[in-house]
């Protein structure tokens, strides 16, 4: 007789306790400008893949890179400006 056994991880993969925490959701929300800028950059690069990039493609890629760098800088500056609770450094 063969016993049917389930894999615990597969069964509980979508259990309620596996949802992201509020802190994780807040972190995703803070990083969303960087994520969206990265998506725009990938989109611009994909557009230029199937042909020789012209001046408009190059300008679009350059602007998308600048948006990624700006979003990363703003995120880093925001993170550097926050303090830990309790006055810890």
C-alpha atoms as a printed R data frame, in Angstrom:
   type eleno elety resid chain resno      x      y       z
1  ATOM     1    CA   UNK     A     1  0.000  0.000   0.000
2  ATOM     2    CA   UNK     A     2  1.381  3.402  -1.003
3  ATOM     3    CA   UNK     A     3  0.768  6.275   1.349
4  ATOM     4    CA   UNK     A     4 -0.038  9.675  -0.110
5  ATOM     5    CA   UNK     A     5  1.985 12.323   1.676
6  ATOM     6    CA   UNK     A     6  1.718 16.058   1.172
7  ATOM     7    CA   UNK     A     7  4.603 18.435   1.320
8  ATOM     8    CA   UNK     A     8  3.998 20.874   4.170
9  ATOM     9    CA   UNK     A     9  5.486 23.898   2.342
10 ATOM    10    CA   UNK     A    10  3.314 23.323  -0.699
11 ATOM    11    CA   UNK     A    11  0.178 23.036   1.413
12 ATOM    12    CA   UNK     A    12  0.850 26.115   3.553
13 ATOM    13    CA   UNK     A    13  2.429 28.267   0.859
14 ATOM    14    CA   UNK     A    14 -0.641 30.502   0.700
15 ATOM    15    CA   UNK     A    15 -1.698 30.393   4.323
16 ATOM    16    CA   UNK     A    16 -2.842 33.614   5.994
17 ATOM    17    CA   UNK     A    17  0.228 33.858   8.185
18 ATOM    18    CA   UNK     A    18  2.444 33.939   5.080
19 ATOM    19    CA   UNK     A    19  1.175 37.382   3.997
20 ATOM    20    CA   UNK     A    20  3.643 40.265   3.962
21 ATOM    21    CA   UNK     A    21  3.770 42.281   7.140
22 ATOM    22    CA   UNK     A    22  2.853 45.952   7.301
23 ATOM    23    CA   UNK     A    23  6.546 46.811   7.596
24 ATOM    24    CA   UNK     A    24  7.315 44.873   4.412
25 ATOM    25    CA   UNK     A    25  4.461 46.565   2.576
26 ATOM    26    CA   UNK     A    26  5.712 49.966   3.763
27 ATOM    27    CA   UNK     A    27  9.208 49.147   2.508
28 ATOM    28    CA   UNK     A    28  7.810 48.186  -0.899
29 ATOM    29    CA   UNK     A    29  5.828 51.429  -0.985
30 ATOM    30    CA   UNK     A    30  8.966 53.459  -0.184
31 ATOM    31    CA   UNK     A    31 10.897 51.667  -2.940
32 ATOM    32    CA   UNK     A    32  8.120 51.932  -5.538
33 ATOM    33    CA   UNK     A    33  9.616 54.979  -7.356
34 ATOM    34    CA   UNK     A    34 12.868 53.046  -7.830
35 ATOM    35    CA   UNK     A    35 10.972 49.981  -9.041
36 ATOM    36    CA   UNK     A    36  8.901 51.978 -11.544
37 ATOM    37    CA   UNK     A    37 11.968 53.841 -12.817
38 ATOM    38    CA   UNK     A    38 13.710 50.500 -13.312
39 ATOM    39    CA   UNK     A    39 10.716 49.183 -15.256
40 ATOM    40    CA   UNK     A    40 10.855 52.266 -17.500
41 ATOM    41    CA   UNK     A    41 14.562 51.679 -18.100
42 ATOM    42    CA   UNK     A    42 14.039 48.033 -19.027
43 ATOM    43    CA   UNK     A    43 11.161 49.043 -21.300
44 ATOM    44    CA   UNK     A    44 13.379 51.580 -23.092
45 ATOM    45    CA   UNK     A    45 16.148 49.003 -23.481
46 ATOM    46    CA   UNK     A    46 13.759 46.370 -24.826
47 ATOM    47    CA   UNK     A    47 12.400 48.840 -27.362
48 ATOM    48    CA   UNK     A    48 15.900 49.394 -28.721
49 ATOM    49    CA   UNK     A    49 16.836 45.682 -28.858
50 ATOM    50    CA   UNK     A    50 15.397 44.756 -32.234
51 ATOM    51    CA   UNK     A    51 16.982 47.586 -34.186
52 ATOM    52    CA   UNK     A    52 19.957 49.905 -34.178
53 ATOM    53    CA   UNK     A    53 19.132 52.523 -31.534
54 ATOM    54    CA   UNK     A    54 18.495 55.931 -33.047
55 ATOM    55    CA   UNK     A    55 18.870 59.279 -31.288
56 ATOM    56    CA   UNK     A    56 15.372 59.087 -29.789
57 ATOM    57    CA   UNK     A    57 16.062 55.614 -28.372
58 ATOM    58    CA   UNK     A    58 19.378 56.765 -26.922
59 ATOM    59    CA   UNK     A    59 17.722 59.809 -25.358
60 ATOM    60    CA   UNK     A    60 14.924 57.669 -23.898
61 ATOM    61    CA   UNK     A    61 17.414 55.213 -22.378
62 ATOM    62    CA   UNK     A    62 19.562 58.047 -21.002
63 ATOM    63    CA   UNK     A    63 16.540 59.751 -19.416
64 ATOM    64    CA   UNK     A    64 15.349 56.456 -17.946
65 ATOM    65    CA   UNK     A    65 18.810 55.852 -16.430
66 ATOM    66    CA   UNK     A    66 18.747 59.343 -14.949
67 ATOM    67    CA   UNK     A    67 15.295 58.672 -13.434
68 ATOM    68    CA   UNK     A    68 16.614 55.449 -11.860
69 ATOM    69    CA   UNK     A    69 19.614 57.255 -10.398
70 ATOM    70    CA   UNK     A    70 17.430 60.101  -9.108
71 ATOM    71    CA   UNK     A    71 14.963 57.686  -7.504
72 ATOM    72    CA   UNK     A    72 17.800 55.725  -5.882
73 ATOM    73    CA   UNK     A    73 19.397 58.934  -4.594
74 ATOM    74    CA   UNK     A    74 16.119 60.160  -3.127
75 ATOM    75    CA   UNK     A    75 15.507 56.793  -1.467
76 ATOM    76    CA   UNK     A    76 19.018 56.759  -0.006
77 ATOM    77    CA   UNK     A    77 18.690 60.345   1.237
78 ATOM    78    CA   UNK     A    78 15.292 59.575   2.780
79 ATOM    79    CA   UNK     A    79 16.732 56.476   4.480
80 ATOM    80    CA   UNK     A    80 19.741 58.425   5.749
81 ATOM    81    CA   UNK     A    81 17.480 61.104   7.203
82 ATOM    82    CA   UNK     A    82 15.416 58.695   9.271
83 ATOM    83    CA   UNK     A    83 16.349 57.957  12.842
84 ATOM    84    CA   UNK     A    84 15.901 54.777  14.779
85 ATOM    85    CA   UNK     A    85 13.320 54.709  17.575
86 ATOM    86    CA   UNK     A    86 14.641 55.421  21.027
87 ATOM    87    CA   UNK     A    87 17.301 57.841  19.835
88 ATOM    88    CA   UNK     A    88 19.719 55.104  18.760
89 ATOM    89    CA   UNK     A    89 22.203 56.069  16.079
